[in-house]
Amino acid sequence: MLSPELDLVKDNWQFSEVWIDPALSPPYLLLLLGASDGRCHIYDPAEGYRLIFQSDNYDEAQFWLLEDEYEPLEGRLKASELI
């Protein structure tokens, strides 16, 4: 079951990225969803996709992740590629 917060971007996302904390074993994963209005939401899959951070733009979300020493996995999944 997805968290209610994930429903906020369910049909409004343009891309997703997976970020990892490689210092942990196994690495800890977070999911970044970019909405069509430019906002970004970061979810924790280990906690039922609980919303843990949101920002008005990608740069703020990226800074938050990098500040906590997360690294992006290569690649980005775009919603338009799934349709």
N, C-alpha and C positions, 0 to 999 in steps of 0.2 A: 504494500500500500504506500503510495506516495504521500508526502506531507502536504498539508493545505497550501503551504507557501509555494511549492512547485507548481500548483495549479495556476498561480498568478502569471506564469510565463508559458504555460502549457501550449498555447496556440500562438504565442507572440515572440518566440525565440528565432534568432537568425543563425546563431552558431553556438557550438559548445567546445570547450577545451578541458582536458584533464591535466591537473597539476599535481605534482608529487613532492613529498618531503623525503628526499633520498637518504637523509641521516638516520631514519628509522628502519628497522628490519622486522617485517617487510615494510616497504615504503608506504607512507600514509597518502591517500588520494583525496582530492577535492575536485568538484565539478563546477566549472564556470559556465553559465549560460548568458549569452548576450541577447538582449531583447531588441525588437525592431525600433524601439524608441531611443536606443543608445544606452539604456540602463543595463547594468550587469548584476547578476545574482550568483553568489557562491554557495554551494550546497555541500553537505558532508554525507556521502553515501553510507558511512559507517553508523550514522545516527538517524537512519530513516530518511535521508535527503533533507535534513533540517537546514533551513536557511541560516547561514552563519555570518554573511556579510552581503550588503548591497551597495551599489554606487550609481552615480548619475552617468558615468562613462567608463570606458574600458581602461583608460590610463589609471584611474583611481583604484580599480579592482586589481590591475596588474601590480601596482605599487604595494598594495596591501599583501598580496601573495608573496612578492619578492622580499618584502620587509620581514616576513615570517620564514624566509628561506625556502619557499616552495619553488619548484622549477617546472616549466611547462613540458609536457610530453610533445614530441614533434607531431604536428598536424592539427587540423581543425575540422570538425564536422559541421557542415552547413545544412540548414534545414532544407534549402532549395535542392540539395543533392539527393534528398530522400523522397522527394515527390515525383 
